[in-house]
Amino acid sequence: MLDFALVRIKLSPLNQIQSRCSVQTYNIHDAKTQLSRLVEQAAKGESFVIAKAGKPMVKVMALNAPEPSQIKRFGFMAGQIRVPEDFDRMGEAEVVKMFEDGA
């Protein structure tokens, strides 16, 4: 038995959908034909996009999938990288030499 309460349909701007290249896209006809399988896939965390005439219209994803605002991106490597005090002057002599040789 398929529980449609496990998935949601979320409208997303085109640029957000295209930036996630791992999302599979289906046209409306294919999505209707394979709806049960696709809903099961989305419930397992594999979201997909339904397009009309080649234009992405909706994204189907699991209800428990984190919102983009919930995904921590910045600072995930805090304390793991050390930047030298002179990082903005590193290689300065080589850069100056490249400009002087080209003049």
NORMOZI-V64091 format. One record per residue. N is the residue number from 1. RES is the residue in one small letter. SS is DSSP state (hx for helix, st for strand, lp for the rest). PSI is psi as a letter, one per 40 degrees, with the letter a starting at -180 (NA if undefined). OMEGA is omega in whole degrees, -180 to 180 (NA if undefined). Layout:
{{N/RES/SS/PSI/OMEGA} {N/RES/SS/PSI/OMEGA}}
This chain:
{{1/m/lp/h/-176} {2/l/lp/h/-180} {3/d/lp/h/-178} {4/f/hx/e/177} {5/a/hx/e/-179} {6/l/hx/e/-178} {7/v/st/i/176} {8/r/st/i/175} {9/i/st/h/-176} {10/k/st/h/176} {11/l/lp/h/180} {12/s/lp/i/174} {13/p/lp/i/-177} {14/l/hx/d/-177} {15/n/hx/d/177} {16/q/hx/d/180} {17/i/hx/d/-178} {18/q/hx/d/-179} {19/s/hx/e/178} {20/r/lp/g/-172} {21/c/lp/e/-177} {22/s/lp/e/-178} {23/v/lp/h/179} {24/q/st/i/179} {25/t/st/h/179} {26/y/st/i/174} {27/n/st/i/-174} {28/i/hx/d/-179} {29/h/hx/d/179} {30/d/hx/d/-180} {31/a/hx/d/178} {32/k/hx/d/-179} {33/t/hx/d/-174} {34/q/lp/f/-171} {35/l/hx/d/-178} {36/s/hx/d/180} {37/r/hx/d/-179} {38/l/hx/d/178} {39/v/hx/d/176} {40/e/hx/d/179} {41/q/hx/d/180} {42/a/hx/d/179} {43/a/hx/d/178} {44/k/lp/e/177} {45/g/lp/e/180} {46/e/lp/g/-178} {47/s/lp/i/179} {48/f/st/i/-178} {49/v/st/i/173} {50/i/st/h/-178} {51/a/st/i/176} {52/k/st/h/-178} {53/a/lp/f/178} {54/g/lp/e/-179} {55/k/st/h/179} {56/p/st/h/-178} {57/m/st/d/-178} {58/v/st/i/174} {59/k/st/h/179} {60/v/st/h/-177} {61/m/st/i/179} {62/a/st/i/179} {63/l/lp/d/-178} {64/n/lp/e/178} {65/a/lp/h/-179} {66/p/lp/i/175} {67/e/lp/i/178} {68/p/hx/d/180} {69/s/hx/e/-180} {70/q/hx/e/-178} {71/i/lp/h/-179} {72/k/lp/h/-179} {73/r/lp/d/-176} {74/f/lp/h/177} {75/g/lp/e/-177} {76/f/lp/e/178} {77/m/lp/f/-179} {78/a/lp/h/179} {79/g/lp/e/-177} {80/q/lp/e/-178} {81/i/lp/h/178} {82/r/lp/h/179} {83/v/lp/h/-180} {84/p/lp/i/179} {85/e/lp/d/-176} {86/d/lp/f/-176} {87/f/lp/d/-179} {88/d/lp/e/178} {89/r/lp/e/-179} {90/m/lp/h/180} {91/g/lp/e/-177} {92/e/hx/d/-179} {93/a/hx/d/-180} {94/e/hx/d/180} {95/v/hx/d/179} {96/v/hx/d/-180} {97/k/hx/d/179} {98/m/hx/d/180} {99/f/hx/d/-180} {100/e/hx/d/179} {101/d/hx/d/-178} {102/g/hx/e/-175} {103/a/lp/NA/NA}}
